[in-house]
């Protein structure tokens, strides 16, 4: 078995997590798209990477140090958007602090850990509602349904979260 799979993200508060999970459930019930339910609602900063569990402390140190340099900040979720005809998501309003945090985190991963990934280049923060198993034939109807919804929330970002892939699901690590 290979090294464990991890990623780093921002999590909204519990109320927003429940609301976005309800959107994911709508995608499952209406369009048979359930893949997004394999993780809690989140905004990915560092996409999945492999790293030894025995050395995860160094990852946590980088997360904490980088976050501390940026301090807490507010994020706004505003409506729905999409990537082509494949992904539907809750949109994140532009936030320079979040963009700088992600850029610094990616730089620390490259410099300190030697982890470089082309997926880091185009940072487009979002909270996925439906993807992967959303059939192309259902996309137009799904997009019409979600894009007609009004959704606007704000939450405080006070820390970063480390996720680990385990038994086919993503779980927050304490």
C-alpha positions in Angstrom: 0.0 0.0 0.0 1.3 3.5 -0.9 1.6 6.6 1.2 -1.6 8.1 2.6 -3.4 10.8 0.6 -4.0 14.2 2.2 -5.3 17.6 1.3 -5.6 21.0 3.0 -8.7 23.1 3.1 -10.9 25.8 4.7 -14.1 24.6 6.4 -17.1 26.8 6.8 -19.1 26.9 10.1 -21.5 24.1 11.0 -24.6 25.9 9.7 -23.1 26.5 6.2 -21.8 22.9 6.2 -25.4 21.7 6.7 -26.7 24.0 4.0 -24.1 23.0 1.4 -24.5 19.3 2.3 -28.2 19.8 1.6 -27.3 21.1 -1.9 -25.1 18.0 -2.4 -28.1 15.8 -1.3 -30.3 17.6 -3.9 -27.7 16.7 -6.5 -27.8 13.1 -5.4 -31.5 12.9 -5.3 -32.3 14.8 -8.5 -29.3 13.9 -10.7 -27.8 10.8 -9.1 -24.6 12.7 -8.4 -23.3 11.6 -5.0 -19.5 11.8 -5.4 -19.3 15.3 -3.7 -20.8 13.7 -0.5 -17.5 11.9 0.1 -16.1 14.9 1.9 -17.6 17.7 4.0 -18.2 21.1 2.3 -14.8 22.7 2.0 -12.6 25.0 0.0 -9.4 23.2 -1.2 -6.1 25.1 -0.8 -3.7 22.3 -1.4 -5.1 19.5 -3.5 -4.5 15.8 -2.7 -0.9 14.8 -2.1 0.8 11.7 -0.8 2.9 12.0 2.4 4.0 9.6 5.2 1.8 9.7 8.2 4.8 9.4 10.4 6.0 12.8 9.1 2.7 14.6 9.0 3.8 16.9 11.8 5.9 18.9 9.4 2.8 19.5 7.2 0.9 20.6 10.2 3.7 23.0 11.2 3.7 24.6 7.7 -0.1 24.9 7.8 -0.1 26.6 11.2 2.9 28.9 10.5 1.4 30.0 7.1 -2.0 30.6 8.5 -0.6 32.6 11.5 1.2 34.9 9.0 -2.2 35.8 7.5 -4.4 35.8 10.6 -8.1 35.1 10.6 -10.4 36.6 7.9 -13.9 36.6 6.5 -15.0 34.7 3.4 -18.2 35.3 1.5 -20.1 32.6 -0.5 -22.2 34.0 -3.3 -24.5 32.0 -5.5 -23.5 29.1 -7.7 -21.1 28.7 -10.6 -19.7 25.9 -12.8 -16.6 24.6 -14.5 -17.7 23.8 -18.0 -20.3 21.1 -18.1 -18.7 19.0 -15.4 -18.7 20.7 -12.0 -21.3 22.8 -10.1 -20.3 24.6 -7.0 -21.1 27.3 -4.5 -19.0 30.3 -5.5 -16.5 32.1 -3.2 -16.4 35.8 -3.6 -12.9 37.2 -4.4 -10.7 37.5 -1.3 -7.2 38.6 -1.6 -6.3 37.3 1.8 -7.4 33.8 0.8 -5.5 34.0 -2.5 -2.3 35.1 -0.7 -2.7 32.4 1.9 -3.0 29.7 -0.8 -0.1 31.1 -2.7 2.1 31.2 0.4 1.0 27.7 1.3 1.9 26.4 -2.1 5.3 28.1 -1.9 6.0 26.5 1.5 5.0 23.1 0.1 7.4 23.5 -2.8 10.3 24.9 -0.8 10.0 22.8 2.5 8.5 19.6 1.2 9.4 19.4 -2.4 5.7 19.1 -3.4 5.0 20.8 -6.6 1.8 20.3 -8.5 0.4 21.9 -11.6 -3.1 22.0 -10.0 -1.8 24.7 -7.7 -1.4 27.2 -10.5 -5.0 28.3 -11.2 -6.5 28.8 -7.8 -10.3 29.2 -8.1 -11.8 28.8 -4.6 -15.2 27.0 -4.6 -17.3 24.5 -2.7 -18.2 21.6 -4.9 -21.9 20.5 -5.0 -21.8 18.0 -8.0 -19.0 16.6 -10.2 -17.4 13.4 -11.5 -20.6 11.3 -11.6 -22.9 14.2 -12.8 -23.8 12.9 -16.2 -23.4 15.2 -19.2 -27.0 14.5 -20.2 -28.2 15.9 -16.8 -25.9 18.8 -16.6 -28.1 21.4 -18.3 -31.0 20.6 -16.0 -28.8 20.5 -12.9 -27.2 23.8 -13.8 -30.6 25.4 -14.5 -31.9 24.2 -11.1 -28.8 25.3 -9.0 -28.2 28.6 -10.9 -31.8 29.6 -10.1 -31.1 29.4 -6.4 -30.1 32.4 -4.3 -27.4 31.7 -1.8 -25.3 34.1 0.2 -23.4 33.5 3.4 -20.3 34.8 5.2 -18.1 33.0 7.7 -14.9 33.5 9.6 -11.8 31.5 8.7 -9.9 30.9 11.9 -7.7 27.9 10.9 -6.8 25.4 8.2 -7.9 21.8 8.2 -6.0 18.7 7.1 -8.0 15.9 5.5 -7.0 12.3 5.0 -8.5 9.8 2.5 -9.6 6.7 4.3 -12.0 3.9 3.2 -13.1 5.9 0.1 -14.0 9.1 2.1 -12.2 12.3 3.1 -12.0 12.8 6.9 -10.8 15.8 8.9 -7.8 15.0 11.0 -7.7 16.5 14.5 
